[in-house]
Amino acid sequence: MKQTIQLGTLSAANIGIAFLFQWYVLTQLGPGMETDALFAGMTLPQLVLAVISGSLMHVLVPLLAGEDEDRLRHDAWGFFVLVGGLFGLLATILYVTAPWWIPLTVPGFNEAGKVLTVELTRIQMIGMVFAAINGVQWATYHARQQFVWAEFTPILASAFALLLLIWALPRYGVVAAAWISTLRMALQTLLLAPSMGQPVWPDLRSPAISTAWQRIKPLLLGTAYYKTDPLVDRFLLSIASSGSLSLYYLAQQIYGAVNQVLNKAISAPLVPLLSKLHKAGDRDGFRRAYHRKLLQVAALSFAGLLVVGLFGQTMLDLLVGHGNVSAANVEELWWIMIWLGGVFVGGGAGQICSSSFYACGDTITPTRMSMLTYTAYIPGKVAAFYLWGVTGLAIATSIYYMTNLSLQVYLLEKKQIL
């Protein structure tokens, strides 16, 4: 419990500072073309990270957990070199080709908006490389069950970035926000460097790297498909009224921030624990740990959703109802959050379920399930948007997340590990 409180507090502080970063940009510039371009420019880097870096975390932590220190260090440096090289190459390709593919993702923007989106996306491609490397560094800390410093470093980096933003945004505009986001990732890489230990020549033929590749293949193939959801959102919302993309993105970020706190405090420490229980063949211990954490997260999520329904508009008015954000913007943001409630509940509890699959080396079951549900979800989502606008988009997304949660719980109960 002590560790859960510590990690929850650190994660909340980190996310709070990160939220202040976005809050300051939004309130100073107001929901409009500049903020829409900034948040649209974040989409592809975040998508690539979700597909590759996120998949690596799910695979690396169970693999490295319980290994002796020397083997862990050699494997960690091997993954560091591979991931750094892969993302460096990918970022270079995307940077060069940006003027061709970025306008296709925001067809509703005018020409000036598309040009600005290209510029901001290119800047954030650099930060994507550092963020990917951070994933390997985090995995090494988590495999050792050393979570506190890993969660404290983003606070230091984000606090520095926020102070720099307050100085730079009035002088250099939205471009400064993109550069500072990239600088924050680079600083975080530097602060996480001790996790790698003394540098060693990477063993690229290590059995761990071979096993990681076997486990990550289905994740890469699946997540490259169903993680395109943000791209679909940005595509559709670029057609909506100016500022809608920014408000929808902010609503997703608020829920995502709280879910990240739950993930860092509860789900992340659960993975190495479940991995060890699975390796030891302790089914009863695995089952108890999974059920206990699932109930905890579900209860917290429903309680949070109740708070949003009862007091959300007042809280949002205090949080973002300043500067160039109008009362109508606040009300629209609150309604988006109401309709996105299923994302909050399904996303938080779903992390516990997916972590349980990954802890026992099963990356195929949750990936196949998500691919099937996503295939049915996308046409329904597009239809909902054209029928009911942003409200339809949010409701369709909630249904998708809750459906995935229900199916994951069912499939886990059917697995022999439970």
C-alpha positions in Angstrom: 0.0 0.0 0.0 2.9 2.4 0.8 4.4 1.9 -2.6 1.0 2.4 -4.3 0.5 5.7 -2.5 4.1 6.8 -3.3 3.8 5.9 -7.0 0.3 7.4 -7.2 1.5 10.6 -5.7 4.5 10.9 -8.0 2.5 10.0 -11.1 -0.2 12.5 -10.1 2.4 15.2 -9.6 4.1 14.5 -13.0 0.8 14.4 -14.8 -0.4 17.5 -13.0 2.7 19.4 -14.3 2.2 18.0 -17.8 -1.4 19.1 -17.7 -0.3 22.6 -16.6 1.9 22.7 -19.7 -1.1 22.0 -22.0 -3.4 24.2 -19.9 -1.0 27.2 -20.2 -0.8 26.8 -24.0 -4.6 26.5 -24.3 -5.5 29.4 -22.1 -2.9 31.7 -23.6 -3.7 30.9 -27.2 -7.3 29.9 -26.9 -8.9 26.9 -28.7 -8.3 27.6 -32.4 -6.1 26.8 -35.3 -2.8 27.1 -33.5 -3.7 24.7 -30.7 -5.5 22.4 -33.2 -2.3 22.2 -35.2 -0.1 21.6 -32.1 -2.3 18.7 -30.9 -2.7 17.3 -34.4 1.0 17.4 -34.7 1.3 15.2 -31.6 -0.8 12.5 -33.1 1.6 10.5 -35.2 4.6 10.6 -32.8 2.2 9.4 -30.0 0.8 6.7 -32.4 4.3 5.4 -33.3 5.3 5.4 -29.6 2.1 3.5 -28.6 2.7 0.9 -31.3 6.4 0.3 -30.8 7.6 1.8 -27.5 4.4 0.7 -25.6 4.7 -2.8 -27.0 8.3 -2.9 -25.9 7.4 -2.1 -22.3 4.8 -4.9 -22.2 7.4 -7.4 -23.5 10.6 -6.2 -21.8 9.4 -6.0 -18.2 8.3 -9.6 -18.0 11.4 -10.8 -19.8 13.9 -8.9 -17.6 12.1 -9.4 -14.3 14.0 -11.8 -12.1 17.1 -12.0 -14.2 20.6 -11.6 -12.6 22.0 -8.1 -12.8 24.8 -8.8 -15.3 22.4 -10.5 -17.8 19.8 -7.7 -17.3 22.4 -5.0 -18.0 23.6 -6.7 -21.3 20.1 -7.3 -22.5 19.1 -3.7 -21.6 22.0 -2.2 -23.7 21.0 -4.5 -26.6 17.5 -3.2 -26.5 18.7 0.4 -26.1 20.8 0.2 -29.3 18.1 -1.5 -31.3 15.3 0.8 -30.3 17.4 4.0 -30.6 18.5 3.0 -34.1 15.0 2.0 -35.2 13.4 5.2 -34.0 16.2 7.3 -35.4 15.7 5.9 -38.8 11.9 6.1 -38.6 11.9 9.7 -37.4 14.2 10.6 -40.3 11.9 9.1 -42.9 8.8 10.7 -41.4 10.5 14.1 -41.1 11.6 14.1 -44.7 8.2 13.0 -46.0 6.1 15.1 -43.7 4.8 17.6 -46.3 3.3 14.7 -48.3 1.5 12.7 -45.6 0.6 15.2 -42.8 -2.0 17.3 -44.9 -3.8 14.0 -45.6 -4.5 13.5 -41.8 -6.1 17.0 -41.4 -8.2 17.5 -44.6 -10.4 20.1 -42.9 -7.6 22.5 -42.0 -6.9 25.5 -44.3 -3.6 25.8 -46.1 -1.9 27.8 -43.3 -3.1 25.3 -40.7 -1.6 22.4 -42.7 1.7 24.2 -43.1 1.8 24.9 -39.4 0.9 21.3 -38.6 3.8 20.0 -40.7 6.3 22.3 -38.9 5.1 21.3 -35.4 5.0 17.6 -36.2 8.6 17.7 -37.6 9.8 19.2 -34.3 8.0 16.6 -32.2 9.5 13.8 -34.4 12.8 14.5 -32.7 11.3 14.1 -29.3 9.8 10.8 -30.4 13.3 9.2 -30.5 14.1 10.2 -26.9 10.7 9.0 -25.8 11.3 5.6 -27.3 14.7 5.3 -25.6 13.0 6.3 -22.3 10.8 3.2 -22.7 13.8 0.9 -22.5 15.2 2.8 -19.5 11.8 2.6 -17.7 11.6 -1.1 -18.4 14.9 -1.8 -16.7 13.8 0.1 -13.6 10.5 -1.7 -13.6 12.1 -5.1 -14.0 14.2 -4.4 -10.9 11.0 -3.2 -9.2 12.6 0.2 -8.7 9.7 2.4 -9.5 10.2 5.6 -7.5 13.1 7.3 -9.4 11.6 6.3 -12.7 8.4 8.2 -11.8 10.3 11.1 -10.2 12.4 12.0 -13.3 9.5 13.1 -15.4 8.5 15.5 -12.7 11.9 17.2 -12.8 11.9 17.4 -16.6 8.3 18.6 -16.8 8.8 21.3 -14.2 11.7 22.7 -16.1 9.7 22.6 -19.3 6.8 24.4 -17.8 9.0 27.2 -16.5 10.6 27.5 -19.9 7.2 27.6 -21.6 6.0 30.4 -19.4 9.0 32.5 -20.6 9.0 31.4 -24.2 5.4 31.1 -25.3 4.6 34.8 -25.2 7.8 35.5 -27.1 7.9 32.8 -29.8 4.4 31.4 -29.9 3.2 27.8 -30.5 6.4 26.7 -32.1 8.1 27.2 -28.7 5.7 24.7 -27.1 6.7 22.0 -29.7 10.4 22.6 -29.1 10.1 22.6 -25.3 8.2 19.3 -25.5 11.1 17.8 -27.4 13.6 19.2 -24.9 11.6 17.7 -22.1 12.0 14.2 -23.6 15.8 14.7 -24.0 16.2 15.8 -20.4 14.2 12.8 -19.2 16.5 10.5 -21.2 19.5 12.0 -19.4 17.9 11.7 -16.0 17.0 8.0 -16.6 20.5 7.1 -17.8 21.6 5.4 -14.5 19.1 2.6 -15.1 21.3 1.2 -17.9 24.3 0.7 -15.6 27.9 0.7 -16.9 28.0 0.6 -20.7 28.7 -2.8 -22.3 28.9 -4.0 -25.8 25.4 -5.0 -26.7 24.7 -8.7 -27.3 22.3 -8.6 -30.2 22.2 -12.4 -30.3 21.0 -12.7 -26.8 18.1 -15.2 -26.2 16.1 -12.4 -24.6 16.2 -10.3 -27.8 15.1 -13.3 -29.8 12.2 -14.0 -27.4 11.3 -10.4 -27.3 11.0 -10.3 -31.1 8.8 -13.4 -31.1 6.5 -11.8 -28.5 6.5 -8.3 -30.0 5.6 -9.4 -33.5 1.9 -9.9 -32.8 1.8 -6.7 -30.8 3.4 -4.7 -33.6 1.0 -6.1 -36.2 -2.1 -5.6 -34.1 -1.3 -2.3 -32.5 -0.2 -0.8 -35.8 -3.8 -1.4 -36.8 -6.0 -0.6 -33.8 -3.8 2.2 -32.4 -4.6 4.3 -35.4 -7.7 5.5 -33.5 -6.2 8.9 -32.8 -5.5 9.4 -36.5 -9.2 8.7 -37.2 -10.2 11.2 -34.5 -7.9 14.0 -35.8 -9.1 13.3 -39.4 -12.8 13.6 -38.4 -12.3 16.5 -36.0 -10.4 18.6 -38.5 -13.7 18.9 -40.3 -15.5 20.1 -37.1 -15.6 23.7 -36.0 -12.3 25.4 -35.0 -11.3 24.5 -31.5 -13.3 21.2 -31.3 -10.1 19.1 -31.9 -8.3 20.9 -29.0 -11.2 20.4 -26.6 -11.7 16.8 -27.5 -7.9 16.2 -27.2 -8.0 17.9 -23.8 -10.8 15.7 -22.5 -8.9 12.6 -23.6 -5.8 13.9 -21.9 -7.6 14.5 -18.6 -9.0 11.0 -18.5 -5.7 9.6 -19.9 -3.8 11.5 -17.1 -5.9 9.9 -14.3 -5.6 6.5 -16.0 -1.9 6.9 -16.2 -1.8 7.6 -12.4 -3.7 4.4 -11.9 -1.4 2.6 -14.3 1.8 3.8 -12.7 0.5 3.2 -9.1 -1.3 -0.1 -9.6 -0.8 -1.7 -13.1 2.9 -1.2 -13.6 4.0 -2.7 -10.2 1.6 -5.6 -10.9 3.5 -6.8 -14.1 6.8 -7.9 -12.5 4.8 -9.4 -9.6 2.5 -11.4 -11.9 5.4 -12.4 -14.0 7.2 -14.0 -11.0 4.0 -15.7 -9.9 3.5 -17.1 -13.4 7.1 -18.3 -13.6 6.7 -20.0 -10.2 3.4 -21.7 -11.3 1.5 -20.0 -8.4 -2.0 -19.8 -10.0 -3.8 -19.0 -6.8 -1.4 -16.1 -6.1 -1.8 -14.9 -9.7 -5.6 -15.0 -9.5 -5.8 -13.1 -6.1 -3.4 -10.4 -7.2 -5.3 -9.9 -10.5 -8.7 -9.8 -9.0 -7.7 -7.5 -6.2 -6.2 -4.9 -8.5 -9.0 -5.1 -11.0 -11.6 -4.3 -8.3 -9.5 -1.5 -7.0 -9.1 0.2 -10.3 -12.8 -0.3 -11.3 -14.0 1.2 -8.0 -11.7 4.2 -8.3 -12.8 4.8 -11.9 -16.5 4.7 -11.2 -16.0 7.0 -8.2 -14.1 9.4 -10.5 -16.8 9.3 -13.1 -19.4 10.2 -10.5 -17.3 13.2 -9.5 -17.1 14.4 -13.1 -20.9 14.1 -13.5 -21.7 16.0 -10.3 -19.0 18.6 -10.1 -17.1 18.4 -13.4 -18.3 21.6 -15.0 -17.5 23.7 -11.9 -14.0 22.0 -11.6 -13.3 22.6 -15.3 -14.3 26.2 -15.0 -11.8 26.6 -12.3 -9.1 24.7 -14.2 -9.4 26.0 -17.7 -12.0 28.7 -17.7 -9.4 31.5 -18.0 -7.7 33.6 -20.6 -9.1 32.9 -24.1 -11.2 29.9 -23.0 -14.9 30.9 -22.9 -17.7 29.6 -20.7 -19.1 27.9 -23.8 -15.8 26.1 -24.4 -15.9 24.9 -20.8 -19.4 23.6 -21.1 -18.5 21.8 -24.4 -15.5 20.2 -22.7 -17.6 19.0 -19.8 -20.1 17.3 -22.1 -17.3 15.7 -24.1 -16.0 14.2 -20.9 -19.4 12.9 -19.9 -19.8 11.1 -23.2 -16.2 9.8 -23.0 -16.8 8.3 -19.5 -16.5 4.7 -20.9 -12.9 5.5 -21.9 -12.1 6.4 -18.3 -13.5 3.2 -16.8 -12.6 0.8 -19.7 -9.1 2.3 -20.1 -8.1 2.0 -16.4 -9.5 -1.5 -15.8 -8.4 -2.6 -19.2 -4.8 -1.9 -18.2 -5.0 -4.5 -15.4 -6.4 -7.1 -17.8 -3.9 -6.5 -20.6 -1.0 -6.4 -18.0 -2.1 -9.8 -16.8 -2.0 -11.3 -20.3 1.5 -9.8 -20.9 2.8 -10.9 -17.5 2.4 -14.6 -18.6 3.9 -13.9 -22.1 0.5 -13.9 -23.9 0.6 -11.0 -26.4 -1.6 -12.7 -29.0 -5.0 -13.0 -27.2 -5.5 -9.3 -26.3 -4.1 -8.2 -29.7 -6.4 -10.4 -31.7 -9.4 -9.4 -29.7 -8.6 -5.7 -30.1 -8.1 -6.1 -33.8 -11.6 -7.7 -34.2 -13.4 -5.1 -32.1 -11.6 -2.2 -33.8 -12.6 -3.5 -37.2 -16.3 -3.3 -36.1 -15.7 0.0 -34.2 -14.3 2.3 -36.9 -17.2 2.3 -39.4 -19.6 2.8 -36.4 -17.5 5.6 -35.1 -17.4 7.4 -38.5 -21.2 7.0 -38.9 -21.8 8.3 -35.3 -19.7 11.4 -36.1 -21.5 12.3 -39.3 -24.9 11.7 -37.5 -24.3 13.4 -34.2 -20.9 15.2 -34.5 -18.5 15.3 -31.6 -21.1 13.8 -29.2 -21.5 10.7 -31.4 -17.7 10.3 -31.7 -17.3 10.3 -27.9 -20.2 7.9 -27.3 -18.9 5.4 -29.9 -15.4 5.6 -28.3 -16.9 4.8 -24.8 -18.8 1.8 -26.1 -15.6 0.5 -27.8 -13.5 0.7 -24.6 -16.2 -0.9 -22.4 -16.7 -3.7 -24.9 -12.9 -4.4 -24.9 -12.9 -4.4 -21.1 -15.7 -6.9 -20.9 -14.1 -9.2 -23.5 -10.7 -9.1 -21.8 -12.2 -10.0 -18.4 -14.1 -12.9 -20.0 -11.0 -14.2 -21.9 -8.8 -14.0 -18.8 -11.3 -16.0 -16.7 -11.2 -18.7 -19.4 -7.4 -18.9 -19.4 -5.9 -21.8 -17.4 -3.7 -19.4 -15.4 -6.9 -18.4 -13.6 
